[in-house]
Amino acid sequence: MSLITEEIRASASELYAGDEICQTESKNLLTRMGLPNGLLPLIDMVECGYVEKTGFFWLTQKKKTEHKFEKIGRNFQYAAEVTGYVEKNKAKRLTGVKAKELLIWLNVCDIYVDHPPTGKITFKSPTGLTRTFPVSAFELEEEPAAVKLLGN
């Protein structure tokens, strides 16, 4: 059952549909909140939204996906619907995000970046288990601007 109701959509200060715009705007939201822009690498996004008054956000994709963050060697799963509440340097009460710890998948309920900045990001499960990693492992590399060489 979806947590996103028509009432929530109506109260959204930001609402986007389509993969390209959702990719851009979800990264923008993460950056504005002081979180790494590659934290939620969803694929084939259908819709994303944000309610500024409450901090509630949602991202929907066509189907659940799995992503390996190569810099830390960890796998994460993202459900077709990811929701939560964001505030400066934090994402709380997440749904739809799991991290693989040894052989089991654990739900991730909170993510926070240390403030003042230490370069660390912490993931917390509902069981109280936490793991801390470098923030850089979840940041997307900026694509270099295209350089056009003109001939004589």
N, C-alpha and C positions, 0 to 999 in steps of 0.2 A: 504494500500500500504506500502510495506516495505521500510524503510530508508536505508537498507543495500544493496548496489549495488555491482556488481562484481568489480568495480573500488575500492571501499572501502575495500573489502576483499583482493584485490591484494596489497593494501598499508598497510595492517595490519602487525604490528611488532609481534603480538601474535594472533594466530587463532587456536581454538580447537573445536572438534566435539565430542559429546557424553556426557552423564550426569555426569559420575564420574570425568572425567578430567575437565569439565566445572565447576563443584562444587568446586573443589580444586583451579583452576586457578582464578575464579572470587573472591573467598575469599582472595587469595594471592594479587590480584590487589587492592582490598579495603584496605587491611592491609598496602601495600606499600604506598598508598596515604593518610594514616593516618585516615582512616574511619573504623568504626566497621565492623568486618568480617561477621556479621549476618544481615547486612542492606538490602540485596537483597536475601531473602530466596526463590529462585525459585525452582520449582520441575520439574523433567523430562526435563532437559535442552537438547537442540539439538545442539546449537552452541554458542560460545562466542568469542569475539575478541576485540582487543585494537590496536589503531593506536597511537604509542608513540609521533609522530611528532605533532599531533593536540590534543591529549588527548581524542579523541573520543573512546567510548566503546559501545559494544552491547552484550546483552544476549537474547537468544531466548529459549522459552520452548514450549512444545507441545500445551498447552492451558493456558488461563489466570487462575491465582490462587489468593486465598485470604489467608492472614496470620494474626493471632492475636499475637501481642507482649504482652505476659502475664504480664510482669513487669510494663507496663504502661496502660494496658487494652485497647489498640487501634488496630483497624483493618486496614490493608493496602491491596490494590489490585495491582497485577502485571499483565500486559497484556502479551500476547504471545511474544511480542517483547518489550524489555526495552532498551532504548538508552540514551546517555548523554555524557558529557565531564567531565573528572576528572582531578583534579590537587591536590596539597598537601592540605589536610583537606577539600576538596570541591568536590561536584558533581553538575554540572550546566546543565541547559537546558535539564532536564530529560523529557523523554516521556515514557508513559506506567506505571507510578506509581501514585496511588491515595491513599489518607488517608481519613478515615471516621471521620467527625467532626459533632457531634450530629447525625442528620439523613441524611446528604448528603455526597456524595463522592466529595472530592476536589482533583484536580490534584496537584501533587508535582513537582515543577520546579527546586528548588535548595535545597541542603542539605549541611550544613557546620558544622564542629567541631570547637569550639572556639580555637584560638591560640593567646597567650599561653594557654595551656590546663587548662580548668576549670572543665572538666568532663561533659560538656553539648554539645548537638547536636541540631541544629535548622533546621526545615523544613519550606520551604516557598512555598506558592501557587502563581499562576500568579495574583491573586487578591490582593496580598500584605499581606495576613493573614500569620502569622508565629506562630509556636509552638516550644517550647524548652523542651527537655527531657534529662534525664541522658544518657550518652553514653553507660553505662553498660546495658541498656535495649535492646541494639541492638548487643551486643557481644555474640558470641557463647561460651559456656563453653568448655574448652579443655577436650577432652576425656582422662581419666587416662590411662596410659600405662598398658598393660596387665601384670599381675604378674603371673609368673609360679612357683608354689611351687613344689619342688622336694621331693619325699618321700625317706625314708631310704631303 
